[in-house]
Amino acid sequence: MPLAVVEYLRHLATRCSRMSRDCNDPVISKELVIISVELVEKAQALEADYALPHSNDPPATDIVAGDDKNKNK
């Protein structure tokens, strides 16, 4: 559940950022950027609070799954 909240906060941050670019009022545009930054910071804080403990396992990007049968052919 917390990761769903993190995803939602990042989604809202993206929406605020896009709206700030489309906004003609400089004050409102700046406030939308500030809100966007705050949402991303909150998402990062929640993500860090609920992160799984690190292990000595390699990152998922380093794991190669495959069929070893054809390796020596």
Secondary structure, DSSP 8 states (H G I E B T S, - for coil): -HHHHHHHHHHHHHHHHHHHHH-S-HHHHHHHHHHHHHHHHHHHHHHHHT-----SS--GGG-----GGGTT-
